[in-house]
């Protein structure tokens, strides 16, 4: 049976140049259907997995999103076909938390999931409580009103790596390094879209400064903007503003590999057995979203934005104090030393597509 590194070597050998853009390597390492990190099915998250997410903290996160969904539904006049749409639903835990918290509100739930292994895991957890589509393109024909959720999705999109050589930006490609390992080698940009993108990058950085360019994220937000629904888009992920993204302190880039809660920059090692992830450039994401007709409504550190959303939750308790377990979840989600500062939330208004 072939391993992911063997498959990559075969692809490199079949390429005339003997090298591939890192985006193609990252795509293979994460999403190969048999040997990719995510391809075979949902990974364990939390203490027994490789990393924590807001979902793994507990059901409070889903409850806050459920309350926000109800508010969005009411703001639109309580349309009958209002649908909560989630992409990147993993094993369906967030969907379950949101649905459990809706407290009798009959809102539809739709998951965008191309991987049949994930759909099966979600079906086992959720049964007939949700429906599925395989791609964002399917949303171009409906629903007509919705609240779109994605939690930690764009950070796992394959990215191109570029490096400033003192005179110009070069792309970093991957090639074989002997019989057992791989290495980066610079070259001209591999596609016209990347060439256009690097023209807008700073040119006053130190030689060797490395950045990730998330072209897949740009394509994703453009496709999402073409969906038929009117409503709101909620994006939560770890990322940075442009000035932070280009800071000298991040001259090696933000791409990292994760395994058993350990993080390092050896992103070409143990391909297929480790998560690869990168901070997203929220400034660039917002710029692309607005170019597509989406409107920024709110953007903040997760701690501050969820803190504002929690006002309705606290009011629903009618003066009763939250139990200790729920308060621990709230602190994990919002405290600056935990997830409150490292994660950010972006809320976009989405007008109906004509």
N, C-alpha and C positions, 0 to 999 in steps of 0.2 A: 504494500500500500504506500502510495506517495505521501510525502509530508509537504507542508506548505513551502519550506525552503526549496525542496526538490522541484515543486511546481514552478516556483519563481525562477529557478535556474533554467528550466526548460524554456520558459518564456523569454528570458534574457538571451539564451542561445539562438532562439528563433528570430530575434530582432537583429537587423543588419548592423546596427550600431552597438549591440551588446549591452544596451542600457534602457531604462524605462523611467519616466517621470515618477517622482515619489507618490503622486496621487494615485497612480495605477497600482503601485506596490501596497499602499495603505488600503485601497479598495480590496485587493486580494487578501491581505492579512486579516481584515475585519469581516469580510462578507463572502468569502469563498463558501459555497453551500456545504462543503464537507469539512474543510480544514480551517476555515476562518474563525476568528474569535467569536463572532456573533452568528455565523451562518447556520450551525446545526440546531440552534434553539436558544431560549433565554438562559442567560448566565445567572448564577446566584448573586444577589446584591445584599449588602449589609455585612455583618460581622463574619459570616461564613463565605463571603464573596471577595472580590478584589477591590471594591469601593462602596461608599455610601451614596445614596441619593436622597432628595427630599421625600420621595415616596417611601423609602426604607425606614425613615424615622418613625412613621406611624400614620394612622388615618386622618390626622388633623389637616394635613396638606390637602387631601382630597375633599375634606369638608369645606375648607375655605374656598376651593375652586367651585364646589357645588353651589355654595351661597352666591358666588360671583356670577355663575351661570344663570341662576334664577333672577338675579338683578338685571342681567343683560336681556333675558327673555321678557321681563316686565317692561323694560325700557322700550322694547320694540312693539309693545302692545299685546304681549302674550300670544304670538302667532301659533297656530296649531302645529305647524310642521317644524318648530324650532328644534335644532339638533345640536348636541354637544359632539364635537368632532375631535378625536385625538389621533395624533401621529407619533410613532415611537412609543407604543404602549407596552412594550416589553412583554411581561407575563400577564398583563391585565390587572395588576394590583391597583394602580391609580384609578382605572375605570371602576373597579369594584368599590373603592373608597368613595368615589364621587356618587355612584348610584346608591350606595347605602345611605349617604347623607342627604339625598334629595327629599326624603321624608314625604313620600306620596306625590310629589310633583311628577307629572307624566311627561318628562322630556326624553326625547330619543337620544340614543348614543350610537355613534358610528366610529369605527376604528379604521384608519388607513394603514394597511399592513401587506406588503408584497411577499413576505416570506411565509410559505405554508406551515413551516414548523412553529412559527410564532402564532399564527392564526389558530393552530390546533391547541397550543398551550393556553391561549386566551379563551378558546371555546370551552375547554375543560373547567376553567375558573368561572366563566361568566354565563355559560349556557346560552339561552335565548334572550338574554337581557340586552344584547348589542347586535349590530349588523356590521358587515365589513365591506370595504372596497380595497382593491389592490394598489391603487395609485392616486396621487393628487389629481391627475387628469380626469379621473372619474367624477370629481366634484364639479366639473364644468357644467354638468347637467342637473345639479341639485346637491343638497337641499337649498331652499331659498333663504332660510334664516339660521344662524348658527353662532356657536361659541367654540372657537378652535383652540385646542390646547396642545402644546408640545413641551415636554420636560426633558432637558438634556438631549436634544436631537442634533442641532447643527454642529456641536463640538465633535461629533463622530463622523461627519462628512469627510471624505478624502480630500486632502489639501495639497496644493503645489507648494514646494519650498523654493524660495529665492534668496540670493545672497548678494550684498553690495560689495563689489570688488574694488571700490575706490573711484571708479569711473562710470560704472553702469550696473544694473541689476542682471544677474545671471540665474538661471534655474538650476536647481540641484537634482541630478539624476542618480539612479541607483544602478550599480554594476556589481558583478561578482568580484570578490576579493579572495583569491585562492579557492580552495575546495570547500571551505566550511562557512565563510562569512560574506558580507556585502559591505560596500562602501559608497559614499557620495562622490560624485564628480560633476563639476559645473559645465554648463553649456548654454546655448541660446534657448530662448523660451520655446516651448514645444507647441504652442498654439497661439492663434491671433488674439484670442480673448485675454490670455495672460500677458501678451505683449502690450495690449492696451492698458491693462490694469497696472502694470509696473511703471508706466509713464506718470502715474499719479502718486507714486510713492515718494517719500522724502529722498533727497540726494545729498544730504549733509550729515549722514550717519558715518560712524566709524567703519573702516574697511573690515569686512567679515560679518557685519550685522546680518542676521538671518531672520526671515519672516515667513509666515504661512499666508498663502493666498487661497481663500476658500471660494473658488469659483462655483462649486456645487451648491453652496449656500445662496449665492446670487441667483442661480437657476431655480432653486427651491422657492425662494420668496416671490420670484416672478410667476412661477406656476401657481403658487397659492393665491396670488392676487387675481388670477384668472378664474378662480372658483366662483360658482354662482351665488354663494350665500352672502347675505348682508349680515353684519354683526361685528364680532370682536375677535381678535387674535391675541392669545396669551403665550408668550415665549419666555421660558425660564432656562437659564444656562449659566455656566461660568464663562466670563469674558471680560473685556477691557474696552475703554474708550480709546480712540486713535492715539492720543498723546501718551497714554500708558503703553499702548501696543508698540510704539516706536521708541520708547525710552531706552537709554543706554543700558539700564539694568537688565533689560530683556534682549540683549544683543544675540543670544543663542536661540531665540525664538521661544515659543510656548509648547511646541509639540513634545509630548511625554508618553511613556508607556507605564501602565499600572498592572501590578500583580500582587495579590494578597496585601493590599493597602500600602504597598511600597511603590514609590515613584522614582523614575530616573529618565535620563535623556537617551538611553541606548535603544533607539527606536527601530534599528535594523536587527536587533537580537531577538531570538525566540519568536520569530514571526508566526502568528496564528495562535499562540498560547497566551498572549498578553493583550490588554486593551491599549489602543493608541488613541489619543485624544489631544485636542488643542483648544486654547481659549479662542472665543470668537471675537471679532472686531465689531462691537455693537455700533460704533459710529458708521462703519461701512454698511452694516445690515440695515440700519435706519435710513441711510441715504438711498439704498437700493429699493427699500420698501416704499419710500415716498415717491420715487421715480415711477413706481408702478401704480400709484394712486392710493396707496394705503396712508393712513394719517396717524401719526404718533399721538397717543392720548396720555400715556404715562411711561416713564422709564426711570428705574431707581434700583438701588441695592435691594436684594431680596428681603433683608431684614426690615427695611423701611416700608416697602410696598406691601408685604404680607402683614406688617403691623397695622397699616391702614385698613387692609381688608378684614383684619380680625375684629374691627370695631363691631361689625354686625354679629359676629359669633358671640362676642362678650355680651352684647345686648340681648341675644337670644337666651342667655342663661338667667336673665331676670334677677340679677343681683346675687345669684349663687356663685361661689368661687369655683373655678375649674378644678378638676381632680388633679392630683400630683402627676400622674402619668401624662395627662394631656399638657400640663404646663411644661413638663420636660420636653415634649415634642415641640411646643411653641418656642422654647429657648433654643433648641437645636436648629430650628428653621430660621430664627431671627437674630440670634446673638452674633455680634461682629466677629468674635473669636471662633465661631463655628461656621454655619452656612450663611449667616446673615450678610457678610461682606463679600465672600468669594463668589456668591451667585448673584445674578442680576435678573430683573424681570422687565420685559418690554410688552406694553399693551398697545395694540394697533386697532384703530377703527377701520372696518372694511365696508365700503359702500357696495351696494348691489351692482353686479356686473350687467351692463346693458348689452 
